[in-house]
Amino acid sequence: MKKTTIVLLLVLALIVTGCSKTDNRDTDNSKNNLQELSIGIANDPEGLDPHRTASTTTFQVTNNIYDTLLGVDTKGNLKPRLAKDWHVSDDGLTYTLELQENVFFHNGREMTAEDVKFSLERLTDDQSPKANDYKGIKEIRVESPATLVIELSTADITFPSLLAYPWAAIVPAEAVDTLKNKPIGTGPYILKEWIPQQHLVLEKNKDYFLGEATLDKVTIKTLPVSASQLTSLESGTVDVIYDVTGEMAKVIATKEDLKLINAPQYMVQVLALNNAHPALKDVRVRQAISMAIDKETIILGANDGFGDVIGSHMPSISPYYVDTTSVLKHDVERAKELLKEAGYENGLNLKLTLPKQYKLHVDSGQIIADQLSKIGINAEIEVIEWASWIKDVYTERKYEMTVVGHTGRLDPDAFLNRYASDASGNYFNYQNSHVEDLLVQGIQERDEAKRKEIYKEIQNILAEQVPAVYLQTTYSLMAANKKVQNLNIYPIDVFELREITIE
Amino acid sequence: MLRKNYNIWIGLGLITFMGSLSLISLFYTPFDPHAMHMDARFLKPSATFLLGTDQFGRDILSRIMAGGRIAFLISLLAVIFGSLVGFLLGSIAGLGKGFIGQIIMRFIDGLMAFPGILLALMLVTILGRGQHSVVIAIGVFNIPIFARLVYGLILGNENKLYLKAAESFGASKIYILFKHMVPAILPRFMTQFSSSVGVAILTESSLSFLGLGVQPPNPSWGIMLSEASQYIMTNYYLPIVPGLAIMLTVLGFNLLGDGINDMLVKRGSEL
């Protein structure tokens, strides 16, 4: 009988845990005049050294402690930050950066071009996870305390955007050994306290060179379970939560004192196809798969409608985006015909590998499998760990179909250069020499209008040849208390706490 | 005496109910358990969808039925496999004694030392995901339970006079095993079998819940529970159905096991 009782209790516990409320409200907020804000995040930062991590949650915190040379606005346009101006030489090989003067690190020392040189070199050393993105840098020279020259080995018009990502942060040389736990930057906030797995307290930097922030104190709390994030927000324990799911959004919409903030992300969700597979090698099979898929239904079913349909590998909010959604419209009958022409009228078995950690991709995959079954393709689903996905699918390319998202980059080249035959990110095994030529032209063309034409052509080719089926650009969803203002969503997954105000 | 043994009747009733739902699913389910109805997501129970629909608009009743089929099939196969191997190892060790018996039983003790679910997790990781691996994994963690049981019962019975008598008549070990030991062991064996199936169903659900067992979109109660738990904030109703299905079935097998045990103990005392 003992086992029976345990089973009963377990089931009960499962049902009850989701419903419990936290009742420890923060009541001291309004008692003094200090402007305070509390934010709930899903994952604890893994250390606050921006050159030694690849974790998005970590960058969301570090971006407020450190500065980068360039910044971005909410539309993804570059703007001055530590560099007040930048020029490129006519051959596209030399970039000259004019730095802001009178900028001080949190330890009181003035920042100079030497620090910038040191930081960029540290970003490109062999311990830096992002080093590969910066391998085009040939030499960094300090011309004067406020002038820095960067020489590239090949012309690359996309280079300035690389200076705006949160990992390209400027750090003081003397503090690098302890940055992981005691971050020192030039940013608008200073780390006051960090208790791992619990919370992290930031206080404003009164001497910030772009003007001090409105909020005096920001507490970032780790709330790993999405249900507890929502209850914490409802009870007022936190004022803002990131990583809101479509399901939570529905609940938030019904609460009067809460609001939902959403905007399309710089993200492309794809059903990647292994173009080296004997059946998927045939463009007709790939087109049939694309036409069998109803993207609207996927967005509704896997993401509660928070996404834009796309037709090629470019997020819908990019200035380079071209609408290719009508190239291969959803048409089950035509898809069947194409499959028949290709010789698969009796059906086709394909494996669909999905990364377990990403509920969005796993759910999308299940809907895709259902849709493909209608044209006679039997998609056998296999859900695997992220680490195995990286190894088997992305690195070794041992897969047939998979669903995944490509995120967080500004320049169109950063999205599209994986279609070059020898690119390490070309896990589609896609080969097209014309696309390759266009990609090379793209990073050398300095005329904006001509550049747009180049990327338009690539997008059209991809939409028609379907190395992958392009599903959606998802929305970034955040929820906040109504009193929180100016909470902006940025295309590169950063948050500017400095801009936030409280009514 | 049997009439007052409520455990056995409630247990049998629950198993028959869940079992027949699963059996019927071989021929008929109200809807295709895989068919998605995107315009009918998260529906509460209604005349069309008797137990409502899930996040993809799939009929929950159909999925519970089809999931039950998978749960029963995997658990029965696994426990049959585990109990047969366990019986074999236990009887070799019990009758053979000596060196081989010692080796077998120390090996069994080693297996015993692993918590069941951990052993199953390890095996599934080695063998790869999917239903075959789950059968083998659950089967293997049942081997030591049955081997120990059979070994213990053989040792406990071997000094009985009728066995001594059979031996003195020159009966072979195999003859003694099947003619005398099996009937003596069988009742306790069946008790263990019944509760093992209950545990196996729970383990299959746990492995599928963790994503290591049955793979989506195949309906498994564990997968249904894991998917539903993500929607608990907005659709508290969703996890209750697979949760109840697991609970009732496991409860049924445990009650049946207890019932058989009670019955035997009583019969034993009357003899």
Interface residues (C-beta under 8 A of the other chain):
Chain A: M1 K3 T4 V7 L8 V11 L14 I15 G18 C19 S226 A227 L230 T245 E247 M248 K250 V251 T297 L300 G301 K356 K359 V362 D363 Q366 I367 A369 D370 S373 I381 E382 V383
Chain B: H34 A35 M36 M38 R41 Q55 F56 G57 R129 S195 G198 V199 L202 G211 Q215 P216 P217 L225 S229 Q230 Y231 I232 M233 T234 Y236 P239 I240 G243 L244 I246 M247 V250 L251 N254 L255 D258
